[in-house]
Each structure stands twice: as C-alpha cells, then as structure tokens.
Amino acid sequence: MIFDLELNNVGKVYDNGTPAVIDFNLAVAKGEFIAFLGPSGCGKTTTLRMIAGFESISSGNMFIRGERMNDVPPQRRPTSTIFQNYALFPHMTVRRNVGYGLEVKGLAKAEREAKVERILATLDLEDIAERKPDRLSGGQRQRIALARGLVVEPDILLLDEPLGALDANLRKAIQNELKLLQKSLGVTFIFVTHAQSEALALSDRIVVMNQGRVEQVSPPHQLYTRPNTPFVAQFIGRNTVLSGEVAGSDGDDIVVTTGIGTLSGRANGTLANKGIVNLVIPAEAIEVYPAARRDALATAGTSNLVDALIERSEVVGHIAHLTARLQDGRSVSLEAHVDKYRPGDFPAGSNVFLSWKAAEATVIPAH
C-alpha cells in the first residue's frame, strides 16, 4: 500500500548535538486528519517542518506517495503549509493572496483564475475578494490562509497551530468548518496543536509526543480511554493514576494492590505476572456515593470502593465540580452534569465512596 505520508525512523539532531526528534515512525493514509499533540518543546513543530522541507532530516527516511523526500526542496514537495500567523501579504487583496502560490508555479492566467474562483466560493470568500487582509477579522484571515494552502491542490496540507490566534468562540466555529472542509475535499491534513480539545475533536488519529519521542498513536477515543504510557495517562484528560503491584487476575480484570486498597482494571498491552503498574481511572468513569450507602454497595457487589472526603463542591453553569481527597492524601478532580452530582448531595466535608467499573480503568506498566 502506498501511503500519502510515511516517516521511517526519522530523527532530527541540531548542530549542537541536541536531539529534537527521535525515531519517529508514522504511516498516513490518503484523506486522514492527523494531529501532533504534546507539550511545548516536544518536537511536534520540528517534525512538521521536516515534512514541509524547512528543516533537514538527520536520520531515517520520509516518503510522500511513495517518493523519498529527504532532499527535495520545499517548493518541489506536494505539500502546503499554514502557519499560526497566517503569513498573508498585507499589500495584496484576498484574491491575489489566494492565487500567489499558483503564480509562483507559473500556472496560466485563465487556469489560475478559475482555481482561485473555485476555492473562494468553497470557503465563502467571494464577497471580500478585493479587500486587504488587515481590514478583515481573524476568522476571515484564517479562511484566506486555508484557501491559499488548498488552491495549489497539495497532497498534504500542513497546519502549524493555525487556530492559536483566535478567541475561544471563533476557534470553536472554525474547528467545525475545518473538519467539514477536510472531509469534503479528501485532502490529508497534518495538524500541530498543544490544545487537547482540538486534537480530540478534529483528528482521525493523534500522535502524542514527549521529549522528541512518540508516546502513542491512536484514534481520539482510544487515546482518551486507553493510554499506553504513564506520560499519556497524565497528559490526556483528567485521570487519577494509582501506583500498585499486580496481584493476579479475575477473568478479564487485572487485580492491583495499591496503597488505598486492592483495586482492578483492564490491561492495555502485555503485563508481567508480577510487577509495578499504574492503574489509570478517567474522571468520567468515577461514581460518587454517600458514606451511608457503603453496606448496600458492598452487598450489591460494587467493586473498586474507595474512601474519600469531599474537599470542594461547586456548580458552574450546568457542570458540577467536585474535589475529593483519598486516604493517601491525593486529590481527585471530578466533573459531571448536575443531574449526576446534584447540588447539595456532596457538600464539602462529607465522607463518600468512589467507585468505577473495572472495564473503564486501564492497567499499564509503570515504566
């Protein structure tokens, strides 16, 4: 199978010997929306720049549609890049900005104008085609940058935090437009972001990076619910991570001895029969019960019952926020619709029990 993009053991080492990207491996099918996600300095933008040709590759190989691209200059690669600041020409109209890449490629005027008109119509930019970028809103400038990137019909569109300069409401609206546009055009998108919500909402798969290495590549739901490594468990979502030792199994469940009791979850990957592991419980999986229901819950066979004390309880809009302290002193943050955590049910200072289904928790190696 020929992929739109393949990175095979790609690495980047700067002249001073500092490694920026280490053994990056990824195969991207045509039309996929891939997000690179991670903290600042993890190597995600450097990887994007190597794909674009703005950074040299120190080791490994990169292929686009089966053709090796390591030494191909940026202007000859079938890619187009949209930067966070959009890099629009302030002295050009919207129409000329959009058509600039086609001019550089030497396309005939009639064909160039036809392509520009089509993309302006697709992104609803016809009414502002003769205006200058500095007279337009952030959302309009973002669409212009998209139009300029797409009009050259790249195999791969590279987006380097393109929504970072937008306010929250506009950012959400553009996210929806971006996803619909990508699916309708069928163009492969590689999207760099540090915002988890963007990556989870937009992408088909997410590449989580940490200190130059790939920690996990998974679809959003799998990444959120089944982290592979301690870093991903701490970085994605709002998980409670408990350290313990494998004590055995109960059917599909792995039994783990922890400092606050014997608890259980499902294995993600191969685990040693004995060994130190992390039990990862998503905030959404945790149920809260009043202390008075302890005997009834135990009789009903409710598993993973953990004592806790409510430290904080508040409602913001339709979301209830709770903070519970476990016996080992750690705090657990929980949030849910007020229908689940009704105001007054769990006031600060009340004793409760936390519980979760073993199938919704994940047991992973600690290292």
C-alpha positions as CSV (number, residue, x, y, z in Angstrom):
1,M,0.0,0.0,0.0
2,I,1.2,3.5,-0.9
3,F,0.6,6.0,1.9
4,D,0.3,9.7,1.5
5,L,3.0,10.1,4.1
6,E,5.5,7.7,5.7
7,L,8.1,8.6,8.3
8,N,10.5,5.7,8.9
9,N,12.8,6.2,12.0
10,V,13.0,9.9,11.2
11,G,15.2,11.9,13.6
12,K,16.5,15.4,14.0
13,V,19.7,16.4,15.8
14,Y,20.7,20.1,16.0
15,D,24.3,21.2,15.3
16,N,25.0,21.4,19.0
17,G,24.1,17.7,19.4
18,T,20.7,18.3,21.0
19,P,18.2,15.7,19.7
20,A,14.8,17.3,18.8
21,V,13.1,14.2,17.2
22,I,14.0,10.6,17.9
23,D,13.0,7.6,15.8
24,F,9.6,9.0,14.6
25,N,7.5,6.3,12.7
26,L,4.2,7.0,11.1
27,A,2.2,5.9,8.1
28,V,-0.7,8.2,7.0
29,A,-3.4,7.0,4.6
30,K,-4.9,9.4,2.0
31,G,-7.5,11.7,3.5
32,E,-6.6,11.2,7.1
33,F,-6.6,14.0,9.6
34,I,-3.6,13.5,11.9
35,A,-2.9,15.7,14.9
36,F,0.5,16.1,16.5
37,L,-0.1,16.8,20.2
38,G,2.3,17.4,23.1
39,P,3.8,20.0,25.4
40,S,6.0,22.8,24.2
41,G,9.4,21.6,23.0
42,C,8.3,18.0,22.4
43,G,9.3,18.1,18.7
44,K,5.9,18.3,17.0
45,T,6.6,21.5,15.1
46,T,10.1,20.3,14.2
47,T,8.6,17.2,12.7
48,L,6.1,19.3,10.7
49,R,8.9,21.4,9.4
50,M,10.8,18.3,8.3
51,I,7.8,17.2,6.4
52,A,7.5,20.6,4.7
53,G,11.2,20.7,3.9
54,F,12.0,23.7,6.1
55,E,14.2,21.5,8.4
56,S,16.7,18.9,7.3
57,I,16.3,15.3,8.3
58,S,19.2,13.9,10.3
59,S,18.3,10.3,10.1
60,G,15.7,8.0,8.7
61,N,13.5,8.5,5.6
62,M,10.4,10.4,4.6
63,F,8.1,9.4,1.7
64,I,5.2,11.2,0.2
65,R,3.1,9.0,-2.1
66,G,6.0,6.5,-2.2
67,E,8.6,9.1,-3.3
68,R,11.6,9.7,-1.0
69,M,11.5,13.4,0.1
70,N,14.6,13.8,2.3
71,D,16.5,16.1,0.0
72,V,13.6,17.5,-2.1
73,P,13.4,21.3,-1.5
74,P,10.1,22.7,0.0
75,Q,8.9,24.3,-3.3
76,R,9.0,20.9,-5.0
77,R,7.2,19.0,-2.4
78,P,3.4,18.3,-2.9
79,T,2.7,20.0,0.4
80,S,1.3,23.3,1.6
81,T,1.8,24.9,5.0
82,I,-0.4,27.2,7.0
83,F,1.3,29.0,9.9
84,Q,-0.1,30.3,13.1
85,N,0.3,33.9,12.0
86,Y,-1.1,33.0,8.5
87,A,1.8,34.9,6.7
88,L,-0.6,36.8,4.4
89,F,0.7,39.6,2.3
90,P,-0.8,42.9,3.6
91,H,-0.3,44.8,0.3
92,M,-2.3,42.2,-1.7
93,T,-6.0,41.7,-2.0
94,V,-7.6,38.5,-0.8
95,R,-7.8,37.3,-4.4
96,R,-4.1,37.9,-5.0
97,N,-3.1,36.3,-1.7
98,V,-5.0,33.2,-2.6
99,G,-3.6,33.0,-6.1
100,Y,0.0,33.7,-5.1
101,G,1.1,30.1,-5.0
102,L,-0.3,29.4,-8.4
103,E,1.6,32.4,-9.8
104,V,4.8,31.0,-8.3
105,K,4.1,27.7,-10.0
106,G,3.7,29.5,-13.3
107,L,0.2,28.4,-14.0
108,A,-1.5,30.1,-17.0
109,K,-3.7,33.1,-16.1
110,A,-7.0,31.6,-17.1
111,E,-6.5,28.3,-15.2
112,R,-5.1,30.2,-12.2
113,E,-8.2,32.5,-12.1
114,A,-10.5,29.6,-12.4
115,K,-8.9,27.7,-9.5
116,V,-8.9,30.9,-7.3
117,E,-12.6,31.5,-8.0
118,R,-13.5,27.9,-7.1
119,I,-11.7,28.0,-3.7
120,L,-13.1,31.5,-2.9
121,A,-16.5,30.1,-3.4
122,T,-15.8,26.9,-1.4
123,L,-14.7,29.0,1.6
124,D,-17.3,31.7,1.2
125,L,-14.7,34.5,0.5
126,E,-16.2,35.9,-2.7
127,D,-17.6,39.0,-1.1
128,I,-14.3,40.1,0.4
129,A,-12.1,39.0,-2.5
130,E,-10.9,42.6,-3.3
131,R,-10.2,43.6,0.3
132,K,-6.9,43.7,2.0
133,P,-6.2,41.3,4.9
134,D,-5.6,44.0,7.5
135,R,-9.2,45.1,7.1
136,L,-10.6,41.6,8.0
137,S,-11.4,39.6,11.1
138,G,-9.3,36.8,12.5
139,G,-11.7,34.2,11.2
140,Q,-11.7,35.7,7.7
141,R,-7.8,35.7,7.6
142,Q,-7.8,32.1,8.7
143,R,-10.0,31.2,5.8
144,I,-7.8,33.1,3.4
145,A,-4.8,31.2,4.7
146,L,-6.7,27.9,4.2
147,A,-7.7,29.0,0.7
148,R,-4.1,29.8,-0.3
149,G,-2.9,26.5,1.1
150,L,-5.6,24.4,-0.7
151,V,-5.7,26.2,-4.1
152,V,-2.4,24.6,-5.1
153,E,-4.1,21.2,-4.6
154,P,-1.4,19.7,-2.3
155,D,-1.3,16.0,-1.4
156,I,-0.8,17.1,2.2
157,L,-1.8,20.2,4.0
158,L,0.4,21.1,7.0
159,L,-1.2,23.2,9.7
160,D,1.1,24.7,12.5
161,E,-1.3,25.7,15.3
162,P,-3.5,27.7,12.8
163,L,-6.2,28.4,15.4
164,G,-3.9,29.7,18.1
165,A,-4.6,33.4,17.5
166,L,-8.4,33.1,17.6
167,D,-10.7,33.7,20.5
168,A,-12.4,30.8,22.1
169,N,-15.8,31.2,20.4
170,L,-14.3,31.8,16.9
171,R,-11.9,28.9,17.4
172,K,-14.7,26.5,18.1
173,A,-16.6,27.7,15.0
174,I,-13.5,27.4,12.8
175,Q,-12.8,23.9,14.2
176,N,-16.2,22.7,12.9
177,E,-15.6,24.3,9.5
178,L,-12.1,22.9,9.2
179,K,-13.3,19.3,9.9
180,L,-16.2,19.5,7.4
181,L,-13.9,21.1,4.7
182,Q,-11.2,18.4,5.2
183,K,-13.7,15.6,4.8
184,S,-15.4,17.2,1.7
185,L,-12.0,17.8,0.0
186,G,-10.4,14.5,1.0
187,V,-7.0,16.1,1.5
188,T,-4.6,14.7,4.1
189,F,-4.2,17.1,7.0
190,I,-1.3,17.1,9.4
191,F,-2.2,19.4,12.3
192,V,0.1,20.6,15.1
193,T,-1.6,21.7,18.3
194,H,-0.9,21.9,22.0
195,A,-4.7,22.0,22.7
196,Q,-6.1,18.6,23.6
197,S,-9.7,19.6,22.8
198,E,-8.7,20.5,19.2
199,A,-6.8,17.3,18.7
200,L,-9.6,15.1,20.2
201,A,-12.4,16.9,18.3
202,L,-10.8,17.2,14.8
203,S,-8.4,14.3,14.2
204,D,-8.8,10.7,13.0
205,R,-5.6,9.8,14.9
206,I,-3.5,11.6,17.4
207,V,0.3,11.4,17.7
208,V,1.3,12.2,21.3
209,M,4.9,13.3,21.6
210,N,7.1,13.8,24.6
211,Q,10.8,14.9,24.6
212,G,11.2,14.1,20.9
213,R,9.7,10.7,21.0
214,V,6.3,9.3,20.0
215,E,4.5,8.1,23.1
216,Q,1.3,6.8,21.4
217,V,-0.6,6.9,18.1
218,S,-4.3,6.2,18.5
219,P,-7.8,7.4,17.5
220,P,-9.1,10.0,19.9
221,H,-11.4,7.8,21.9
222,Q,-8.9,5.1,22.3
223,L,-6.2,7.6,23.3
224,Y,-8.5,9.1,25.9
225,T,-9.8,5.8,27.4
226,R,-6.8,3.5,26.9
227,P,-3.5,5.3,27.4
228,N,-0.4,3.2,26.7
229,T,2.2,5.0,28.9
230,P,2.3,6.9,32.2
231,F,3.0,10.2,30.3
232,V,-0.1,9.8,28.1
233,A,-2.2,8.9,31.2
234,Q,-1.1,12.1,32.9
235,F,-1.2,14.4,29.8
236,I,-4.5,13.4,28.3
237,G,-7.8,14.1,30.0
238,R,-8.2,14.2,33.8
239,N,-7.1,10.8,35.0
240,T,-6.4,9.5,38.5
241,V,-3.3,7.4,38.4
242,L,-2.6,5.0,41.2
243,S,0.6,3.0,41.6
244,G,0.5,-0.6,42.6
245,E,1.6,-4.2,42.1
246,V,-0.2,-6.9,40.0
247,A,-1.7,-9.3,42.4
248,G,-3.4,-11.6,39.9
249,S,-6.5,-11.6,37.6
250,D,-10.2,-12.0,37.9
251,G,-11.5,-13.0,34.4
252,D,-10.7,-10.1,32.1
253,D,-9.8,-7.8,35.1
254,I,-6.3,-7.3,36.4
255,V,-6.2,-7.1,40.2
256,V,-3.8,-4.5,41.6
257,T,-2.6,-4.0,45.2
258,T,-2.4,-0.2,45.9
259,G,-1.8,2.0,48.9
260,I,-5.5,2.6,49.3
261,G,-6.7,-1.0,48.7
262,T,-7.0,-3.8,46.2
263,L,-8.5,-2.5,43.0
264,S,-9.0,-3.6,39.4
265,G,-8.9,-2.5,35.8
266,R,-8.3,-3.8,32.3
267,A,-4.8,-4.4,30.9
268,N,-3.6,-2.3,28.0
269,G,-0.8,-4.3,26.5
270,T,1.3,-7.1,28.0
271,L,1.8,-7.0,31.7
272,A,4.2,-9.1,33.8
273,N,2.5,-11.6,36.2
274,K,4.1,-9.6,39.0
275,G,5.4,-6.0,38.7
276,I,4.8,-2.4,39.4
277,V,2.0,-0.9,37.4
278,N,-0.2,2.2,37.1
279,L,-4.0,1.9,37.4
280,V,-5.5,4.8,35.4
281,I,-9.1,5.8,36.1
282,P,-10.7,8.5,33.9
283,A,-12.6,11.2,35.8
284,E,-15.8,10.4,33.8
285,A,-15.7,6.7,35.0
286,I,-15.8,7.5,38.7
287,E,-19.1,7.3,40.6
288,V,-19.6,9.1,43.9
289,Y,-21.8,7.6,46.7
290,P,-22.6,8.9,50.2
291,A,-20.8,7.0,53.0
292,A,-24.2,5.8,54.3
293,R,-24.5,3.5,51.3
294,R,-21.4,1.6,51.9
295,D,-23.0,-1.6,53.2
296,A,-25.6,-1.6,50.4
297,L,-22.9,-1.2,47.8
298,A,-20.8,-4.0,49.2
299,T,-23.8,-6.3,49.4
300,A,-24.6,-5.5,45.7
301,G,-21.1,-6.5,44.7
302,T,-20.0,-3.0,43.7
303,S,-16.2,-3.2,43.0
304,N,-13.4,-0.7,43.5
305,L,-14.9,1.1,46.5
306,V,-12.5,3.8,47.8
307,D,-13.0,6.0,50.8
308,A,-12.8,9.8,50.1
309,L,-13.6,13.1,51.7
310,I,-15.2,15.9,49.6
311,E,-13.0,19.0,49.8
312,R,-14.8,21.2,47.3
313,S,-18.2,21.2,45.6
314,E,-19.4,23.9,43.2
315,V,-21.6,24.3,40.2
316,V,-20.6,26.3,37.1
317,G,-23.5,26.6,34.7
318,H,-24.8,23.0,34.2
319,I,-21.5,21.3,35.3
320,A,-20.8,20.2,38.9
321,H,-17.2,20.2,40.0
322,L,-16.1,18.0,42.9
323,T,-12.7,17.6,44.5
324,A,-12.3,14.5,46.7
325,R,-9.3,13.6,48.9
326,L,-8.3,9.9,49.0
327,Q,-6.8,8.2,52.1
328,D,-3.3,8.6,50.8
329,G,-3.8,12.4,50.7
330,R,-4.0,12.9,46.9
331,S,-6.9,14.9,45.5
332,V,-9.1,13.7,42.7
333,S,-11.0,16.1,40.4
334,L,-14.4,15.1,39.2
335,E,-16.9,16.9,37.0
336,A,-20.2,15.9,35.5
337,H,-23.6,17.3,34.6
338,V,-25.6,18.5,37.6
339,D,-28.0,15.6,37.1
340,K,-25.2,13.3,38.2
341,Y,-23.7,15.3,41.0
342,R,-26.7,17.3,42.2
343,P,-26.0,20.4,44.3
344,G,-26.2,19.7,48.0
345,D,-25.7,15.9,47.6
346,F,-22.0,16.1,48.2
347,P,-21.1,19.2,50.3
348,A,-17.6,20.0,51.3
349,G,-16.6,17.9,54.3
350,S,-18.8,15.0,53.6
351,N,-17.5,11.4,53.6
352,V,-18.1,9.5,50.4
353,F,-17.0,6.4,48.5
354,L,-15.7,6.5,44.9
355,S,-16.2,3.6,42.6
356,W,-15.6,2.6,39.0
357,K,-16.2,-0.3,36.7
358,A,-13.0,-2.3,36.1
359,A,-13.6,-2.3,32.3
360,E,-13.4,1.5,32.3
361,A,-10.0,1.7,34.1
362,T,-6.7,0.8,32.4
363,V,-3.7,-1.0,33.9
364,I,-0.3,-0.1,32.2
365,P,3.3,-0.7,33.1
366,A,4.7,1.9,35.4
367,H,7.8,2.5,33.2
